[in-house]
């Protein structure tokens, strides 16, 4: 699943911490879930191309995706869909990875006082394969396919490519921008991914602005 692969990219395998802030992780994961729903044929754009809506109510076997479909209870813009889907998305994706034996959650303390969680990679082979495939694309060793293209696009939407892959930040950001605008997906999915990317970026900007004003 795209959201599981994305979560593995966000985990620093050296210490079990996240490689970027929690809000960015959740927005990107929500975007990944939305792409999965579009790919499954359950969600699609209205004829005018402005809002996403449920077009096939057939239940999905994956419980996280099925619960996510229920949150799209009316036609809504991609940003609103991302905002709806990001609630508890990190915990839900981690729970799936833990159930599959890919990740183990362990308690830790921040500053020796505040409780937090460490995400320890148990299936290093799977995590390594995801990181390798995305790294090869971002570093220009090979072109993007539908899976790596979507992952890089979502990382780019939350400005996290350089936090996930080691390399020259400027070069990787430029390459990720080109990949995000590339033709690695079919037209219908491509249009959806572009809108979701914009929705993820907008949701992240709104969350950052809210946090700044709150501080």
N, C-alpha and C positions, 0 to 999 in steps of 0.2 A: 504494500500500500504506500502511496506517495507520502502521506502524512507520517507514517512510521519511519520511512527513509529520511525525511526532513528532520524529524526529531533526533535521529541518530547523528545527523550532521551538526546539530546544535549542542550536543553533549561533548564536553572536553573529556576524552578518554583517560587523560592523565590524572584528573582529580574529581571527576563526576559532576563538575559544575557546568552551568550553561555558558556558551561562548558569547552570548549577547544578552540584552535585557529581556525580562520575561514578557513584556508587552509585545516586543517585536517577534518573539518566538510564537506567541499565541496568535497574532495576526497572520503570520506566515502559515502556521498550521491550519488556521481556519480557511485560508486561501487554498491550501492543499486539499482539504476535505471538499471544498466547493468544486475544485477541478475534478476530483474523483466522482462527485455527483453528476457533473456535466458529462464526463466520460461514460458513466453508467446509463445515461439516457434518462435519468430521473428528473434532472433540472435542465431547463433551456431558456433562451431568451424569448420574450414576447415578440410578435411579428415586427413591432417597431424597433426592436433591438435595444431598448432602454432598460428593461427590468428583467430579472430572472424569476422564473416561476416553476412550480412542480408540474411536469407534463406526463409523468408516469408514476402512479401511486403503488406500483407493485413492490411488495416488501423486499428489502435487501437482506442477505444473510449476515452481513457485517453489522453488528449491533450499534457501533459508533456511527456508521453512515446512516443507518435507519433512523436513529434518534435525531441525527442532524437534519434529515429530510423534514421531520416534523416541525423544525424551527422555521422553515420557509413556508409559513402559513398563509402567505399572500404574496403577490408580485412585489419585488423590492429591488432596489439598485444594488449593484455588487458591494458597495461599501457597507450598506445596511446588512446585507447577507453575511459579510465577514464579521461585522460586529455581533450579529446574532450567534454565529457559529463559534466564536472564540471563547465563550463562557465555558470554563472547565475543560477546554479542549486539550490543554497540556496534560492535565491529570488523566483524562480519558485515554489519550494516546499512550502515555506512559503505562497505564494499567494494561493496555493491549500488549505492549512490548514485554511487560513483566510476565503476563500470562503465557506468552510464547517462549519465555526463558531467554529473551534477548537482553533485557535490562533488569538489574536488581536495585530497588530503592532502599537507601540506608539513611538513618537520621544523622545530622551533623549540627554543629553550633556555629553561628556567626559571631565573631568576637568573643567566643566562649560563653555566650549568653543566649542569643536568640535562636530558636529552633529553625532548622531548614532541612533540605533534603539533598542527598547526593544520588546521582543516577549512574550506577556502576555498570559498565558494558560487560555482559556475560558472553554474548556471542560475538567475539572479536572478528571472526571471519566475515559475518554479514556486515557489520559496521565498517570494516576495512574496505570491503568491496564497494559500498556506497560512496565512501570518501574518495576512493581511488577513481571511480568512474566520473564523479563530479570534478575532481581535481584535474583530470586529463582534459576535460572539456574547457574548464575555466582557464587552464594554462595553455590552451591552444594545440594540444597534441592530437585531438580528434574532434570531429563535429558532434553537435548535440543531436540526440534522438528525442522521442517524445518524453521519456522519463527524465533524462538529465536536463533537457531543455526546460521542463516545468520546474525542476528543483532549483536550477540556476536563476530562473526568472523570479521565483519567490524569494530567494536569498537576496537578489538584487533589489527587490521591492522594499525590503527592510534594511538595506544598506549593510548586509552582513557577509557578503562574499569574502572579503579580506579577513574576516574573523573566523571563517570556517576553513579556508584554504590558504596555505602559506605561499607567498609570492609577492611580486610587486603590486601594491594596491592600485596604482593608477592603471597599469596594464590590465589587471584582472577586472577592474570596474568597467573599463572600456569594452573588454571582450564580453562581459556579462550583459552589458547594455545592448550590444549587437546580437547576442543570443536571444535576449528577451524580445527583440524585434524580428527574429529570424523566422524561417519557414519549416520548423521541425514538427509542426502539428498540422492537421487538416484544417480547412478554412473555418468550420463551425467551432472546433475546439480552440483554434487560434484566436478567434474573436472573443470567445469567452475568457481565455487566459489573459488577454490584453485588458479586458474590463476588470477581471479579478485582481490583476497586478495593480491597476490603478486604485481599486477598492482597498487593497491591502496597504498601499502607500498612503492613501487618504486616511484610513483608520489609524495607522501608526502616527501620522502627523497630528491628527486630532487628539490622540492619547498623550502625545508628547506636550502639546500645547496645554492640555488640561493639567498635566503634572507640573508644568512650569508655572502656570497661574496659581495652582494650589500651594506651591512652595513660596 
